[in-house]
Amino acid sequence: MARSRSGYYNAIEYIGPRPQKPKKPNLFGGWVIVAIALGAAFWFGKPYVGDLMAAEKGGSEVEAERVITGLRSSGTSGGRLAAEALRYSSYPVTYDPAYYKIAFPNGDVPSRKGVAADLVIRCYRKIGVDLQEKLNEDMESSFREYPQLWSATGPDTNIDHRRVPNLLRFFEHKGESMGTGGEKNDYRPGDLVVWALGNGTLGNADVHIGIVVPGPGLSAEPWVVHHPPGGRVKWENALFDYQIIGHFRYPAE
Protein backbone atom coordinates (compact mmCIF):
# COMPACT_ATOMS: atom_id res chain seq x y z
CA MET A 1 0.00 0.00 0.00
CA ALA A 2 1.55 3.43 -1.06
CA ARG A 3 1.81 6.34 1.33
CA SER A 4 0.72 9.79 0.10
CA ARG A 5 2.36 13.00 0.91
CA SER A 6 -0.40 13.73 3.40
CA GLY A 7 0.68 10.75 5.44
CA TYR A 8 -2.25 8.60 4.66
CA TYR A 9 -2.14 5.38 2.73
CA ASN A 10 -3.99 4.94 -0.58
CA ALA A 11 -5.73 1.66 -1.40
CA ILE A 12 -3.90 -0.42 -3.95
CA GLU A 13 -5.66 -0.29 -7.27
CA TYR A 14 -7.24 -3.50 -8.58
CA ILE A 15 -5.06 -5.13 -11.20
CA GLY A 16 -6.70 -7.74 -13.41
CA PRO A 17 -9.41 -8.25 -16.05
CA ARG A 18 -12.17 -5.77 -16.07
CA PRO A 19 -15.19 -7.05 -14.14
CA GLN A 20 -18.00 -8.19 -16.38
CA LYS A 21 -21.62 -7.33 -15.80
CA PRO A 22 -23.47 -10.52 -14.76
CA LYS A 23 -25.60 -12.02 -17.53
CA LYS A 24 -29.26 -12.71 -16.93
CA PRO A 25 -29.91 -16.45 -16.89
CA ASN A 26 -31.63 -17.85 -19.99
CA LEU A 27 -34.70 -19.55 -18.62
CA PHE A 28 -35.72 -21.11 -21.95
CA GLY A 29 -32.78 -22.40 -23.94
CA GLY A 30 -31.77 -25.56 -22.04
CA TRP A 31 -35.23 -26.36 -20.70
CA VAL A 32 -36.81 -26.08 -24.12
CA ILE A 33 -34.34 -28.59 -25.55
CA VAL A 34 -34.94 -31.00 -22.67
CA ALA A 35 -38.73 -30.65 -23.01
CA ILE A 36 -38.59 -31.32 -26.76
CA ALA A 37 -36.42 -34.40 -26.21
CA LEU A 38 -38.73 -35.80 -23.54
CA GLY A 39 -41.80 -35.15 -25.66
CA ALA A 40 -40.27 -36.94 -28.65
CA ALA A 41 -39.22 -39.88 -26.50
CA PHE A 42 -42.74 -40.18 -25.07
CA TRP A 43 -44.43 -39.89 -28.47
CA PHE A 44 -42.28 -42.40 -30.30
CA GLY A 45 -41.71 -44.71 -27.34
CA LYS A 46 -45.29 -44.87 -26.08
CA PRO A 47 -46.24 -48.06 -28.03
CA TYR A 48 -43.17 -49.88 -26.72
CA VAL A 49 -43.77 -48.83 -23.13
CA GLY A 50 -47.08 -50.67 -23.33
CA ASP A 51 -45.32 -53.75 -24.67
CA LEU A 52 -42.77 -53.69 -21.86
CA MET A 53 -45.43 -53.30 -19.19
CA ALA A 54 -47.46 -56.13 -20.71
CA ALA A 55 -44.39 -58.35 -20.75
CA GLU A 56 -44.03 -57.81 -17.02
CA LYS A 57 -47.68 -58.13 -16.01
CA GLY A 58 -49.29 -60.12 -18.82
CA GLY A 59 -51.86 -58.78 -21.25
CA SER A 60 -55.02 -57.02 -20.10
CA GLU A 61 -58.58 -58.04 -20.97
CA VAL A 62 -58.92 -55.00 -23.25
CA GLU A 63 -55.79 -56.03 -25.15
CA ALA A 64 -57.02 -59.61 -25.30
CA GLU A 65 -60.32 -58.53 -26.89
CA ARG A 66 -58.46 -56.59 -29.57
CA VAL A 67 -56.25 -59.60 -30.38
CA ILE A 68 -59.26 -61.97 -30.35
CA THR A 69 -61.06 -59.82 -32.92
CA GLY A 70 -58.06 -60.01 -35.23
CA LEU A 71 -57.67 -63.76 -34.81
CA ARG A 72 -61.30 -64.51 -35.54
CA SER A 73 -61.12 -62.54 -38.76
CA SER A 74 -58.08 -64.54 -39.93
CA GLY A 75 -60.25 -67.37 -41.24
CA THR A 76 -57.78 -70.09 -40.15
CA SER A 77 -58.34 -72.93 -37.70
CA GLY A 78 -55.18 -71.89 -35.86
CA GLY A 79 -56.48 -68.35 -35.51
CA ARG A 80 -59.81 -69.58 -34.19
CA LEU A 81 -58.09 -71.89 -31.69
CA ALA A 82 -55.81 -69.07 -30.49
CA ALA A 83 -58.85 -66.80 -30.08
CA GLU A 84 -60.55 -69.39 -27.88
CA ALA A 85 -57.36 -69.79 -25.83
CA LEU A 86 -57.25 -66.05 -25.23
CA ARG A 87 -60.89 -66.09 -24.22
CA TYR A 88 -60.15 -68.98 -21.83
CA SER A 89 -57.30 -67.02 -20.23
CA SER A 90 -59.85 -64.76 -18.50
CA TYR A 91 -61.76 -67.64 -16.88
CA PRO A 92 -61.34 -68.30 -13.13
CA VAL A 93 -60.21 -71.94 -13.34
CA THR A 94 -58.65 -73.59 -10.29
CA TYR A 95 -55.84 -76.05 -10.95
CA ASP A 96 -57.20 -79.51 -10.16
CA PRO A 97 -55.64 -82.75 -11.51
CA ALA A 98 -58.07 -85.01 -9.60
CA TYR A 99 -59.69 -88.00 -11.29
CA TYR A 100 -63.34 -87.47 -12.25
CA LYS A 101 -65.91 -89.80 -13.77
CA ILE A 102 -67.15 -87.95 -16.85
CA ALA A 103 -69.30 -88.56 -19.90
CA PHE A 104 -67.98 -89.82 -23.24
CA PRO A 105 -67.77 -88.26 -25.75
CA ASN A 106 -67.66 -84.51 -24.94
CA GLY A 107 -67.27 -85.20 -21.23
CA ASP A 108 -65.71 -82.58 -18.98
CA VAL A 109 -64.75 -81.97 -15.38
CA PRO A 110 -66.43 -79.06 -13.51
CA SER A 111 -65.94 -75.89 -15.55
CA ARG A 112 -64.11 -73.99 -12.80
CA LYS A 113 -61.57 -76.79 -12.37
CA GLY A 114 -58.92 -78.09 -14.71
CA VAL A 115 -55.31 -78.53 -15.73
CA ALA A 116 -53.17 -77.60 -18.73
CA ALA A 117 -54.63 -80.43 -20.82
CA ASP A 118 -58.19 -79.33 -20.03
CA LEU A 119 -57.40 -75.91 -21.47
CA VAL A 120 -56.42 -77.56 -24.77
CA ILE A 121 -59.42 -79.91 -24.77
CA ARG A 122 -61.92 -77.12 -24.06
CA CYS A 123 -60.49 -74.74 -26.67
CA TYR A 124 -60.58 -77.43 -29.36
CA ARG A 125 -64.19 -78.21 -28.53
CA LYS A 126 -65.04 -74.56 -29.18
CA ILE A 127 -63.91 -75.06 -32.79
CA GLY A 128 -65.72 -78.39 -33.17
CA VAL A 129 -62.98 -80.93 -32.33
CA ASP A 130 -63.41 -83.41 -29.45
CA LEU A 131 -59.92 -84.59 -28.50
CA GLN A 132 -61.35 -86.86 -25.81
CA GLU A 133 -62.98 -88.95 -28.51
CA LYS A 134 -60.18 -88.73 -31.07
CA LEU A 135 -57.45 -89.60 -28.59
CA ASN A 136 -59.47 -92.55 -27.32
CA GLU A 137 -59.88 -93.85 -30.86
CA ASP A 138 -56.12 -93.70 -31.41
CA MET A 139 -55.39 -95.35 -28.06
CA GLU A 140 -57.81 -98.17 -28.85
CA SER A 141 -55.78 -99.01 -31.96
CA SER A 142 -52.27 -98.37 -30.54
CA PHE A 143 -52.44 -98.45 -26.75
CA ARG A 144 -48.88 -99.77 -26.28
CA GLU A 145 -47.48 -96.82 -28.20
CA TYR A 146 -48.76 -94.47 -25.52
CA PRO A 147 -46.80 -93.78 -22.30
CA GLN A 148 -47.25 -96.59 -19.77
CA LEU A 149 -47.04 -94.38 -16.69
CA TRP A 150 -50.22 -95.02 -14.73
CA SER A 151 -50.43 -98.83 -14.47
CA ALA A 152 -53.39 -98.80 -16.85
CA THR A 153 -54.26 -101.97 -18.76
CA GLY A 154 -56.31 -100.17 -21.41
CA PRO A 155 -57.77 -96.82 -22.44
CA ASP A 156 -59.73 -94.79 -19.87
CA THR A 157 -62.05 -92.17 -21.35
CA ASN A 158 -62.27 -90.36 -18.00
CA ILE A 159 -58.63 -89.32 -17.77
CA ASP A 160 -56.51 -90.23 -20.81
CA HIS A 161 -57.08 -86.96 -22.66
CA ARG A 162 -56.30 -84.97 -19.47
CA ARG A 163 -52.72 -86.25 -19.38
CA VAL A 164 -50.16 -84.22 -21.31
CA PRO A 165 -47.90 -87.19 -22.20
CA ASN A 166 -50.90 -88.78 -23.93
CA LEU A 167 -51.69 -85.56 -25.82
CA LEU A 168 -48.05 -85.36 -26.86
CA ARG A 169 -48.19 -88.87 -28.32
CA PHE A 170 -51.53 -88.18 -30.02
CA PHE A 171 -50.20 -85.04 -31.75
CA GLU A 172 -47.13 -86.98 -32.84
CA HIS A 173 -49.45 -89.53 -34.46
CA LYS A 174 -52.10 -87.23 -35.93
CA GLY A 175 -50.69 -83.70 -36.04
CA GLU A 176 -47.96 -81.97 -37.97
CA SER A 177 -44.63 -81.86 -36.09
CA MET A 178 -42.97 -78.47 -36.56
CA GLY A 179 -39.65 -79.02 -34.79
CA THR A 180 -38.48 -77.54 -31.52
CA GLY A 181 -36.21 -74.73 -32.70
CA GLY A 182 -35.95 -71.38 -31.00
CA GLU A 183 -36.95 -69.01 -33.82
CA LYS A 184 -39.99 -66.92 -32.90
CA ASN A 185 -41.22 -66.75 -36.48
CA ASP A 186 -41.65 -70.54 -36.51
CA TYR A 187 -44.50 -70.35 -34.01
CA ARG A 188 -47.95 -69.38 -35.29
CA PRO A 189 -51.22 -68.67 -33.49
CA GLY A 190 -52.90 -71.96 -32.66
CA ASP A 191 -49.70 -74.01 -32.54
CA LEU A 192 -49.34 -76.41 -29.63
CA VAL A 193 -46.18 -76.43 -27.53
CA VAL A 194 -45.14 -79.12 -25.05
CA TRP A 195 -42.44 -78.29 -22.50
CA ALA A 196 -40.35 -80.33 -20.09
CA LEU A 197 -40.64 -79.04 -16.53
CA GLY A 198 -37.59 -79.72 -14.39
CA ASN A 199 -36.53 -83.24 -15.33
CA GLY A 200 -39.53 -83.84 -17.59
CA THR A 201 -38.92 -86.00 -20.66
CA LEU A 202 -40.94 -87.89 -23.21
CA GLY A 203 -40.94 -90.83 -20.81
CA ASN A 204 -42.46 -89.31 -17.69
CA ALA A 205 -45.35 -87.15 -16.60
CA ASP A 206 -43.43 -83.96 -15.73
CA VAL A 207 -44.42 -82.16 -18.92
CA HIS A 208 -46.64 -79.20 -19.70
CA ILE A 209 -48.66 -77.91 -22.68
CA GLY A 210 -49.91 -74.57 -23.98
CA ILE A 211 -51.34 -72.84 -27.06
CA VAL A 212 -49.40 -70.21 -28.99
CA VAL A 213 -51.18 -66.85 -29.31
CA PRO A 214 -50.07 -63.34 -30.31
CA GLY A 215 -48.79 -61.08 -27.57
CA PRO A 216 -50.31 -57.62 -26.97
CA GLY A 217 -49.02 -54.41 -28.51
CA LEU A 218 -47.50 -53.65 -31.88
CA SER A 219 -44.84 -56.35 -31.79
CA ALA A 220 -47.35 -59.24 -31.66
CA GLU A 221 -44.56 -61.67 -30.86
CA PRO A 222 -45.62 -65.23 -29.95
CA TRP A 223 -46.89 -65.62 -26.39
CA VAL A 224 -48.73 -68.59 -24.90
CA VAL A 225 -51.91 -69.33 -22.99
CA HIS A 226 -51.33 -72.13 -20.50
CA HIS A 227 -52.36 -73.35 -17.05
CA PRO A 228 -49.18 -73.85 -15.01
CA PRO A 229 -49.23 -76.44 -12.22
CA GLY A 230 -50.81 -75.09 -9.06
CA GLY A 231 -51.56 -71.68 -10.55
CA ARG A 232 -54.11 -69.87 -12.65
CA VAL A 233 -54.54 -69.70 -16.41
CA LYS A 234 -52.07 -67.21 -17.91
CA TRP A 235 -51.54 -65.28 -21.14
CA GLU A 236 -47.87 -64.44 -20.99
CA ASN A 237 -44.52 -64.18 -22.72
CA ALA A 238 -43.32 -67.63 -21.64
CA LEU A 239 -42.84 -69.55 -24.90
CA PHE A 240 -39.14 -70.12 -24.33
CA ASP A 241 -39.15 -70.25 -20.53
CA TYR A 242 -38.81 -74.05 -20.54
CA GLN A 243 -37.30 -76.68 -22.78
CA ILE A 244 -39.60 -77.27 -25.75
CA ILE A 245 -39.93 -80.99 -26.52
CA GLY A 246 -42.92 -80.81 -28.87
CA HIS A 247 -44.32 -78.29 -31.37
CA PHE A 248 -47.39 -79.26 -33.40
CA ARG A 249 -50.20 -78.07 -35.62
CA TYR A 250 -53.46 -79.93 -35.43
CA PRO A 251 -55.29 -80.58 -37.65
CA ALA A 252 -52.25 -80.91 -39.87
CA GLU A 253 -52.19 -78.39 -42.70
C-alpha positions as CSV (number, residue, x, y, z in Angstrom):
1,M,0.0,0.0,0.0
2,A,1.6,3.4,-1.1
3,R,1.8,6.3,1.3
4,S,0.7,9.8,0.1
5,R,2.4,13.0,0.9
6,S,-0.4,13.7,3.4
7,G,0.7,10.7,5.4
8,Y,-2.3,8.6,4.7
9,Y,-2.1,5.4,2.7
10,N,-4.0,4.9,-0.6
11,A,-5.7,1.7,-1.4
12,I,-3.9,-0.4,-4.0
13,E,-5.7,-0.3,-7.3
14,Y,-7.2,-3.5,-8.6
15,I,-5.1,-5.1,-11.2
16,G,-6.7,-7.7,-13.4
17,P,-9.4,-8.2,-16.0
18,R,-12.2,-5.8,-16.1
19,P,-15.2,-7.0,-14.1
20,Q,-18.0,-8.2,-16.4
21,K,-21.6,-7.3,-15.8
22,P,-23.5,-10.5,-14.8
23,K,-25.6,-12.0,-17.5
24,K,-29.3,-12.7,-16.9
25,P,-29.9,-16.5,-16.9
26,N,-31.6,-17.9,-20.0
27,L,-34.7,-19.6,-18.6
28,F,-35.7,-21.1,-21.9
29,G,-32.8,-22.4,-23.9
30,G,-31.8,-25.6,-22.0
31,W,-35.2,-26.4,-20.7
32,V,-36.8,-26.1,-24.1
33,I,-34.3,-28.6,-25.6
34,V,-34.9,-31.0,-22.7
35,A,-38.7,-30.7,-23.0
36,I,-38.6,-31.3,-26.8
37,A,-36.4,-34.4,-26.2
38,L,-38.7,-35.8,-23.5
39,G,-41.8,-35.2,-25.7
40,A,-40.3,-36.9,-28.7
41,A,-39.2,-39.9,-26.5
42,F,-42.7,-40.2,-25.1
43,W,-44.4,-39.9,-28.5
44,F,-42.3,-42.4,-30.3
45,G,-41.7,-44.7,-27.3
46,K,-45.3,-44.9,-26.1
47,P,-46.2,-48.1,-28.0
48,Y,-43.2,-49.9,-26.7
49,V,-43.8,-48.8,-23.1
50,G,-47.1,-50.7,-23.3
51,D,-45.3,-53.8,-24.7
52,L,-42.8,-53.7,-21.9
53,M,-45.4,-53.3,-19.2
54,A,-47.5,-56.1,-20.7
55,A,-44.4,-58.3,-20.8
56,E,-44.0,-57.8,-17.0
57,K,-47.7,-58.1,-16.0
58,G,-49.3,-60.1,-18.8
59,G,-51.9,-58.8,-21.2
60,S,-55.0,-57.0,-20.1
61,E,-58.6,-58.0,-21.0
62,V,-58.9,-55.0,-23.3
63,E,-55.8,-56.0,-25.2
64,A,-57.0,-59.6,-25.3
65,E,-60.3,-58.5,-26.9
66,R,-58.5,-56.6,-29.6
67,V,-56.3,-59.6,-30.4
68,I,-59.3,-62.0,-30.3
69,T,-61.1,-59.8,-32.9
70,G,-58.1,-60.0,-35.2
71,L,-57.7,-63.8,-34.8
72,R,-61.3,-64.5,-35.5
73,S,-61.1,-62.5,-38.8
74,S,-58.1,-64.5,-39.9
75,G,-60.3,-67.4,-41.2
76,T,-57.8,-70.1,-40.1
77,S,-58.3,-72.9,-37.7
78,G,-55.2,-71.9,-35.9
79,G,-56.5,-68.3,-35.5
80,R,-59.8,-69.6,-34.2
81,L,-58.1,-71.9,-31.7
82,A,-55.8,-69.1,-30.5
83,A,-58.8,-66.8,-30.1
84,E,-60.5,-69.4,-27.9
85,A,-57.4,-69.8,-25.8
86,L,-57.2,-66.0,-25.2
87,R,-60.9,-66.1,-24.2
88,Y,-60.2,-69.0,-21.8
89,S,-57.3,-67.0,-20.2
90,S,-59.9,-64.8,-18.5
91,Y,-61.8,-67.6,-16.9
92,P,-61.3,-68.3,-13.1
93,V,-60.2,-71.9,-13.3
94,T,-58.6,-73.6,-10.3
95,Y,-55.8,-76.0,-11.0
96,D,-57.2,-79.5,-10.2
97,P,-55.6,-82.7,-11.5
98,A,-58.1,-85.0,-9.6
99,Y,-59.7,-88.0,-11.3
100,Y,-63.3,-87.5,-12.3
101,K,-65.9,-89.8,-13.8
102,I,-67.2,-87.9,-16.8
103,A,-69.3,-88.6,-19.9
104,F,-68.0,-89.8,-23.2
105,P,-67.8,-88.3,-25.8
106,N,-67.7,-84.5,-24.9
107,G,-67.3,-85.2,-21.2
108,D,-65.7,-82.6,-19.0
109,V,-64.7,-82.0,-15.4
110,P,-66.4,-79.1,-13.5
111,S,-65.9,-75.9,-15.6
112,R,-64.1,-74.0,-12.8
113,K,-61.6,-76.8,-12.4
114,G,-58.9,-78.1,-14.7
115,V,-55.3,-78.5,-15.7
116,A,-53.2,-77.6,-18.7
117,A,-54.6,-80.4,-20.8
118,D,-58.2,-79.3,-20.0
119,L,-57.4,-75.9,-21.5
120,V,-56.4,-77.6,-24.8
121,I,-59.4,-79.9,-24.8
122,R,-61.9,-77.1,-24.1
123,C,-60.5,-74.7,-26.7
124,Y,-60.6,-77.4,-29.4
125,R,-64.2,-78.2,-28.5
126,K,-65.0,-74.6,-29.2
127,I,-63.9,-75.1,-32.8
128,G,-65.7,-78.4,-33.2
129,V,-63.0,-80.9,-32.3
130,D,-63.4,-83.4,-29.4
131,L,-59.9,-84.6,-28.5
132,Q,-61.3,-86.9,-25.8
133,E,-63.0,-88.9,-28.5
134,K,-60.2,-88.7,-31.1
135,L,-57.4,-89.6,-28.6
136,N,-59.5,-92.6,-27.3
137,E,-59.9,-93.9,-30.9
138,D,-56.1,-93.7,-31.4
139,M,-55.4,-95.3,-28.1
140,E,-57.8,-98.2,-28.9
141,S,-55.8,-99.0,-32.0
142,S,-52.3,-98.4,-30.5
143,F,-52.4,-98.4,-26.7
144,R,-48.9,-99.8,-26.3
145,E,-47.5,-96.8,-28.2
146,Y,-48.8,-94.5,-25.5
147,P,-46.8,-93.8,-22.3
148,Q,-47.3,-96.6,-19.8
149,L,-47.0,-94.4,-16.7
150,W,-50.2,-95.0,-14.7
151,S,-50.4,-98.8,-14.5
152,A,-53.4,-98.8,-16.9
153,T,-54.3,-102.0,-18.8
154,G,-56.3,-100.2,-21.4
155,P,-57.8,-96.8,-22.4
156,D,-59.7,-94.8,-19.9
157,T,-62.0,-92.2,-21.3
158,N,-62.3,-90.4,-18.0
159,I,-58.6,-89.3,-17.8
160,D,-56.5,-90.2,-20.8
161,H,-57.1,-87.0,-22.7
162,R,-56.3,-85.0,-19.5
163,R,-52.7,-86.2,-19.4
164,V,-50.2,-84.2,-21.3
165,P,-47.9,-87.2,-22.2
166,N,-50.9,-88.8,-23.9
167,L,-51.7,-85.6,-25.8
168,L,-48.0,-85.4,-26.9
169,R,-48.2,-88.9,-28.3
170,F,-51.5,-88.2,-30.0
171,F,-50.2,-85.0,-31.8
172,E,-47.1,-87.0,-32.8
173,H,-49.5,-89.5,-34.5
174,K,-52.1,-87.2,-35.9
175,G,-50.7,-83.7,-36.0
176,E,-48.0,-82.0,-38.0
177,S,-44.6,-81.9,-36.1
178,M,-43.0,-78.5,-36.6
179,G,-39.6,-79.0,-34.8
180,T,-38.5,-77.5,-31.5
181,G,-36.2,-74.7,-32.7
182,G,-36.0,-71.4,-31.0
183,E,-36.9,-69.0,-33.8
184,K,-40.0,-66.9,-32.9
185,N,-41.2,-66.8,-36.5
186,D,-41.7,-70.5,-36.5
187,Y,-44.5,-70.4,-34.0
188,R,-47.9,-69.4,-35.3
189,P,-51.2,-68.7,-33.5
190,G,-52.9,-72.0,-32.7
191,D,-49.7,-74.0,-32.5
192,L,-49.3,-76.4,-29.6
193,V,-46.2,-76.4,-27.5
194,V,-45.1,-79.1,-25.0
195,W,-42.4,-78.3,-22.5
196,A,-40.4,-80.3,-20.1
197,L,-40.6,-79.0,-16.5
198,G,-37.6,-79.7,-14.4
199,N,-36.5,-83.2,-15.3
200,G,-39.5,-83.8,-17.6
201,T,-38.9,-86.0,-20.7
202,L,-40.9,-87.9,-23.2
203,G,-40.9,-90.8,-20.8
204,N,-42.5,-89.3,-17.7
205,A,-45.4,-87.2,-16.6
206,D,-43.4,-84.0,-15.7
207,V,-44.4,-82.2,-18.9
208,H,-46.6,-79.2,-19.7
209,I,-48.7,-77.9,-22.7
210,G,-49.9,-74.6,-24.0
211,I,-51.3,-72.8,-27.1
212,V,-49.4,-70.2,-29.0
213,V,-51.2,-66.9,-29.3
214,P,-50.1,-63.3,-30.3
215,G,-48.8,-61.1,-27.6
216,P,-50.3,-57.6,-27.0
217,G,-49.0,-54.4,-28.5
218,L,-47.5,-53.6,-31.9
219,S,-44.8,-56.4,-31.8
220,A,-47.4,-59.2,-31.7
221,E,-44.6,-61.7,-30.9
222,P,-45.6,-65.2,-30.0
223,W,-46.9,-65.6,-26.4
224,V,-48.7,-68.6,-24.9
225,V,-51.9,-69.3,-23.0
226,H,-51.3,-72.1,-20.5
227,H,-52.4,-73.3,-17.0
228,P,-49.2,-73.9,-15.0
229,P,-49.2,-76.4,-12.2
230,G,-50.8,-75.1,-9.1
231,G,-51.6,-71.7,-10.5
232,R,-54.1,-69.9,-12.7
233,V,-54.5,-69.7,-16.4
234,K,-52.1,-67.2,-17.9
235,W,-51.5,-65.3,-21.1
236,E,-47.9,-64.4,-21.0
237,N,-44.5,-64.2,-22.7
238,A,-43.3,-67.6,-21.6
239,L,-42.8,-69.5,-24.9
240,F,-39.1,-70.1,-24.3
241,D,-39.1,-70.3,-20.5
242,Y,-38.8,-74.0,-20.5
243,Q,-37.3,-76.7,-22.8
244,I,-39.6,-77.3,-25.8
245,I,-39.9,-81.0,-26.5
246,G,-42.9,-80.8,-28.9
247,H,-44.3,-78.3,-31.4
248,F,-47.4,-79.3,-33.4
249,R,-50.2,-78.1,-35.6
250,Y,-53.5,-79.9,-35.4
251,P,-55.3,-80.6,-37.7
252,A,-52.3,-80.9,-39.9
253,E,-52.2,-78.4,-42.7
